[in-house]
């Protein structure tokens, strides 16, 4: 029986044709594909500008540079996230301050943000974790305190807030990743910076090209962070497919929700009311994660724990003052969030196999 992976990168004739046509054009960098991809994805996200770049990690670094954040500044980040959310802060010389997440939706917790805020707080990087949108009230909180809102939307392509605004159009700057496992990929590494602020748009394009203007004069510190034209061409085709892919992910997640309701020791992920989840990952909060993963493995199904070691406890932050600090929700759930396959290329038979394996690891509650 063929193993069910956590993700299957999409590749079809339209993507192949777009890549080959771009290669044949001999216009491989700084051309029309990257510009069009940025414009089209910005329109999709209700933003004013999108700038393709090399990765989601680069986009996070670029967001902080755009907002002039550096030494002496504090940036609030959830510890339950991929390490790049925190290390981008360190890379610009600012200080990451780790905060807890909500006990139900697992995004950054507003009360924890308020408790951590100081006069040196200049930004918050809010992660739409697993494709779940953060609390809409975060926008107002940031505005009230003059704090920049950076969306880490690396897992949230196509997610929608309760306000009706898509991921990428909520914060001052948003950052996307197009890694092959993501909802939208580009045939390799890739990322996108997005902004709803017209005053940041021109600088965003310059930043990925050594901070240069149209006359090729550098006005600020940047680097070569550009996305290739071939990659952008593939991304444009994938963007046309995204809504259909999301519909499939949401249908699978709905099937899981119904099948797993009432199982002892296994808690399906709740969706924030009024939002549309992007389901980059479907994570079950398991009382016995090892038992669940063993059952899945026995059935030939991949799984993964997100994120077993929170950022503040990783060795890169061994000297950070919060390295041994208690973040109660994060510490409780980090090793218990078991991700199961939910990608859009799953067949109905594969979904049935996953459901059966999860049920095998538990028993209906009485």
C-alpha angles and dihedrals in degrees: 000000000000116000117246110230128209090244142006116203112229120238126164142157094274092055091045091050092049091051094048094046090052092049091048090051088063087219097119103155138032093010142125098288096064092045092049093046090053092049095046095047091046090054089049090053096043090243130134098230140019124188119190117222141170101276146342089261090056089049091056092050089047093051091057091047091050090054092048093240117161145116114008093024126112121213121195114224133170113246092216097079144079111300094246090072088067104030093057087066092052091047092061091048096253126125121253114218111199120223136183130255133234116277093228110032097024095223123124112304117235094211090052090050092052092048091052097044117115134167087268094058107115104162147007123216104210116194119212086215117216088346096307114133119235122245111289089224088072090078092058092044091054093047092049092054100036092245122148116240114219115186115214093203095162090126099031110076105154097007116141129211123226087253089063094251117129123233106275095040100066107070136046090260129008129200126208132188124209097193111153093258093055126101088255120030135176107211094277136350119354145139144183136218114210132187139181090198116093090202090065099043101086093043090051093060091045095049094065090050102054092281091287130154128216090282089055093247116141113232099173141013110284139135142210100291096145127142116231120251092240092055092048091050090055090047092054091056092046091051088060089056097044100094091051092048091049091051089056093047090050092049091052092047090051090052090051092048091056095043096048100043109117097015112142115248094003122098120192115221113265119225119227108253114261095013132109112230117216094207099215083158132013104210123189116205100226128194087205106028095172091056092050094048092048091054091049093047091050088055092050096255126134121227137170139200116235116227110346094170112040117223096253091056096050120108094247085070097041090124095042112116090235096050092111097026121128118245098178102203095038092048091049100050107026095092093038103059105103115188118209128191114285103152121141096247094063115121123226088250091055091049089052090052092052092049092050093049094049091049089049088060092056145025128232112266117247 
